Amino acid sequence: LRGELLFLGTSRAGLSGALGMITMMIVVLSMTLAKRFKEKITFELRLTCHWFFTLFVLCICFHTPRCRNITCIFFSLWVADYLYTFFCKTYCLDIVEFTPLPSQRGTQMLWRNPKGFNVKSGQYVKIQIPWLSEGGSEWHPFSVYFKEKTEVGIQLSMHVLEEGSESWDDHPGTTSSDETELIFVREFLAKGYKAR
């Protein structure tokens, strides 16, 4: 056992493997403990912890040549997907209407879908609101609902916040490029974000 523990600290494979396991534990624990400690572990903290996977990938690249080759292939696919989403699936909206939900449970947003924006009801989008004094550079996740299902969506969002349910929409459908969508965010107004 002593020889194996010495191997962890003296070899490149042992050290990279140990660091990789620690970073992966941070990622996994930030997600699994989130339900138990909802008040203490915010979405932003969980998201920051989730980015530890890049350190995990870096550790694996130094582990063994075979691990490096396999990891680099899949990490390259992830980077390509991330860049495609950032450059080809990011839209700028000129007019957006914001309405607070009852009891400050979140925010309702209304806009015209830009050309090429096709999403299903029940999915989520990430929105950046640059004029916020705090959190303006962050991407906030919003759930999407059909305009016909707005009241149902509000009721479901209230139920999710009160009961902790995971189901947002039982009857998803596709949107057309000219439909108006309503979007909701949880914990958005509760943080007290203010315009600059």
C-alpha positions in Angstrom: 0.0 0.0 0.0 2.9 2.4 0.8 4.3 1.9 -2.6 1.0 2.6 -4.3 0.5 5.8 -2.3 4.1 6.9 -3.1 3.2 6.3 -6.8 0.3 8.8 -6.5 2.7 11.6 -5.5 5.8 10.8 -7.5 4.5 9.9 -11.0 2.8 12.0 -13.6 0.0 9.4 -14.0 -0.6 9.1 -10.2 -0.6 12.9 -9.6 -2.9 13.7 -12.6 -5.2 10.8 -11.7 -5.5 12.1 -8.1 -6.1 15.7 -9.2 -8.6 14.5 -11.8 -10.6 12.6 -9.2 -10.7 15.6 -6.8 -11.9 17.9 -9.6 -14.6 15.4 -10.6 -15.7 15.0 -7.0 -16.2 18.8 -6.8 -18.4 18.7 -10.0 -20.5 15.7 -8.8 -20.9 16.9 -5.2 -22.0 20.4 -6.4 -24.8 18.8 -8.3 -25.9 16.1 -5.9 -25.8 18.3 -2.8 -27.7 21.1 -4.5 -31.2 19.7 -3.5 -30.1 19.2 0.1 -28.6 22.7 0.5 -30.8 24.8 -1.8 -30.4 28.0 0.2 -26.6 27.8 0.5 -25.6 26.5 -2.9 -26.8 29.0 -5.5 -27.1 28.4 -9.2 -24.1 30.5 -9.9 -22.0 28.5 -7.4 -23.1 25.2 -9.0 -22.3 26.5 -12.4 -18.9 27.7 -11.3 -18.2 24.3 -9.8 -19.4 22.6 -13.0 -16.5 24.4 -14.9 -14.1 22.3 -12.9 -14.6 19.7 -15.6 -12.1 21.6 -17.7 -9.4 21.0 -15.0 -10.5 17.4 -15.0 -9.9 17.2 -18.8 -6.5 18.9 -18.4 -5.5 16.3 -15.7 -6.6 13.4 -18.0 -4.5 14.8 -20.8 -1.4 14.4 -18.6 -2.5 11.0 -17.3 -1.6 8.5 -20.0 -1.3 8.8 -23.8 -4.4 6.7 -24.5 -6.5 8.7 -22.0 -5.2 12.0 -23.6 -6.1 10.9 -27.1 -9.6 9.7 -26.2 -10.3 12.8 -24.0 -9.0 15.2 -26.6 -11.4 13.8 -29.2 -14.5 14.2 -27.0 -13.3 17.6 -25.5 -12.8 18.9 -29.1 -16.4 17.8 -29.9 -17.6 19.7 -26.8 -15.6 22.8 -27.8 -17.0 22.7 -31.3 -20.6 22.4 -30.0 -20.0 25.3 -27.5 -18.6 27.5 -30.3 -21.4 26.6 -32.7 -24.0 27.5 -30.0 -22.3 30.7 -29.1 -21.8 32.0 -32.7 -24.7 30.4 -34.6 -27.5 30.1 -31.9 -27.1 33.4 -30.0 -29.6 36.1 -30.9 -29.9 39.8 -30.0 -33.5 40.9 -29.1 -34.3 44.6 -29.6 -37.7 44.7 -27.7 -38.4 42.6 -24.6 -41.3 43.1 -22.2 -40.6 42.1 -18.5 -43.4 41.4 -16.0 -42.9 40.2 -12.5 -44.7 37.0 -11.5 -47.0 36.9 -8.5 -45.3 36.9 -5.1 -42.0 37.7 -6.7 -41.6 34.1 -7.9 -39.8 35.0 -11.0 -40.0 37.1 -14.2 -42.1 36.7 -17.3 -40.6 37.9 -20.6 -42.4 38.5 -23.9 -40.7 38.9 -27.3 -41.0 38.2 -31.0 -38.9 35.1 -31.9 -35.9 36.0 -34.1 -35.5 34.2 -37.5 -34.1 30.7 -36.9 -35.1 30.5 -33.3 -37.0 27.2 -33.0 -37.5 25.8 -29.6 -40.0 23.4 -28.0 -42.3 24.4 -25.1 -40.9 23.1 -21.9 -37.2 23.6 -23.0 -35.0 26.3 -21.6 -32.9 29.1 -23.1 -30.0 31.1 -21.5 -30.5 34.8 -21.5 -28.0 37.6 -20.8 -29.4 40.9 -19.7 -26.5 43.3 -19.9 -28.1 46.4 -18.3 -28.3 44.7 -14.9 -26.0 46.2 -12.3 -25.4 42.8 -10.8 -25.3 39.6 -12.9 -25.5 41.5 -16.2 -22.6 39.5 -17.7 -24.1 36.1 -16.6 -26.3 33.9 -18.7 -29.6 33.1 -16.8 -31.6 30.0 -17.6 -35.3 30.6 -18.5 -38.0 28.0 -19.2 -40.0 28.4 -22.5 -43.8 28.1 -22.8 -46.3 28.6 -25.6 -48.3 31.7 -25.4 -51.4 29.5 -25.1 -49.9 27.7 -22.1 -48.8 30.8 -20.2 -51.2 30.4 -17.3 -50.4 26.7 -17.1 -46.7 27.6 -17.0 -47.2 30.1 -14.3 -49.1 27.6 -12.2 -46.5 24.9 -12.9 -43.6 27.3 -11.9 -45.4 28.0 -8.6 -45.9 24.3 -8.0 -42.2 23.6 -8.8 -41.0 26.2 -6.4 -43.4 25.0 -3.6 -43.2 21.2 -4.1 -39.7 20.8 -5.7 -41.2 19.0 -8.7 -39.0 18.5 -11.7 -41.7 18.4 -14.4 -42.4 21.7 -16.1 -44.5 20.8 -19.2 -46.2 17.5 -19.9 -47.3 18.5 -23.5 -44.3 20.0 -25.3 -44.7 21.3 -28.9 -42.7 23.1 -31.5 -42.8 26.8 -32.1 -42.8 28.7 -35.4 -40.4 31.5 -36.1 -43.1 34.2 -35.8 -44.8 33.1 -32.5 -44.4 35.1 -29.4 -43.0 33.2 -26.5 -43.2 33.7 -22.7 -40.2 32.9 -20.7 -39.9 32.5 -16.9 -36.9 32.4 -14.6 -36.8 31.2 -11.0 -34.9 33.0 -8.3 -34.4 36.0 -10.6 -36.4 38.7 -8.7 -35.5 37.2 -5.4 -31.9 38.2 -5.9 -32.9 41.9 -6.2 -31.2 42.6 -9.6 -31.5 46.2 -10.5 -30.9 48.1 -13.8 -27.8 50.2 -14.0 
